[in-house]
Amino acid sequence: MPIFSVPESLRTWAEVDLGAIRANHDFVRQRIGPSPTILAVVKANGYGHGARETVRTLASPKTIFGVANLHEAAEIQTVSDGNDVMLLGPCLPGERREAVRANHIVTVSSAAEAEAFSRFGTVRINFKIDTGMGRIGCWSDAAISDLQSLHSVPGIEVHSISTHLPSADEDTAFTTKQLTSFTKLARTLHEIAPTAKLHSLNSAGILTLPEFAGDIVRPGLMLYGSSPIPIFSTALRPALAWKARIVLLKDLPAGAGVSYGRTYISSTPIRTAVIPVGYADGYPRQASGQGVGILIHGKKCDIIGRITMDQIVVNITDVPDIKLGDVVTLIGNDGNMSIDAQELADKSGTIAWDILTGIGRRVERFYSEAP
Ligand SMILES: *Cc1c(COP(=O)(O)O)cnc(C)c1O
């Protein structure tokens, strides 16, 4: 375990183990074999882990970095120097000039959209096909004719042809059908643009159907050590631990209400600790009353009452010797106990992606090593 030195004056912080990100990246490589390129998805500040630090950790000559938009591409620009950057989402018309100037690989859903970029110079495009996501991408029936017309426009270089999987983590039968029909369509598209690379797999796809890796894979969540497929959880190393210090200790008598709405009333005298973290830091308010714990001295202590904007109250009656300023774990390990982003997500009715990307700006990030 890496050692982090965190000032005692800090209320809450996240410890990011860059070695874990590297190990998870190696696990992706192991799944897909030596040939495919890894497009490491570092959008949303590297899923909350720090985009620049993740880029520095994973930068190798072939790696491509995937971001959501132009703003995120600019954030990693100085550290991704020399690596290709793909914008996974569409650009606004007003962003196209800058995207071309920066030589990013832009994702387009039609011939017209590709042409609009090419007015500003030579552009590399990722031609996205909608094979069932129903979001961005050219509807698959129109893909051949659109690719034909954009391919004849000077200044458009088809870097890749790709699709996205809506249900790779829950419906392998649908996903297999989707990937089989994409592979078939891609054969025809490849005749039009023979140098275009093919890609479709996100983390769940890499874990369940690695035989469809194609030329490039696009892992996001799994790089950070959270598995969308439960059986692979132990193969990955969670890279982030979220910690805080107890800011107040207090005894309450039986019959005391705790927090807004008084949804919790103590049935006996209890000892409580106040944790200076709340939903404004990204701790999910929906976890209130769901039996979610926070780890203190290697024991799980229940959150009681509603999670508020800046504070959480925890029942510490059964844990002796707790002192003001003691470190607690909101996500991560403490002794034999652990709480991961997936568990917190399940209990608050959301997904691990949402928990990790939601960890807020007030939570300072510390890194295990110079990346
Ligand atoms: C975010 C994203 C990914 C990564 O998805 P994970 O499920 O986090 O692995 C892959 N492809 C595209 C197009 C994305 O937008």
The ligand as an ORCA input file, in Angstrom:
! r2SCAN-3c Opt
* xyz 0 1
  C     -17.114      6.815    -21.506
  C     -16.937      6.039    -22.722
  C     -16.278      4.798    -22.677
  C     -15.782      4.162    -21.394
  O     -16.827      3.449    -20.786
  P     -16.598      2.580    -19.468
  O     -17.867      1.876    -19.290
  O     -16.329      3.554    -18.356
  O     -15.447      1.699    -19.729
  C     -16.077      4.136    -23.868
  N     -16.521      4.643    -25.045
  C     -17.165      5.829    -25.108
  C     -17.637      6.323    -26.430
  C     -17.418      6.546    -23.958
  O     -18.065      7.712    -24.041
*
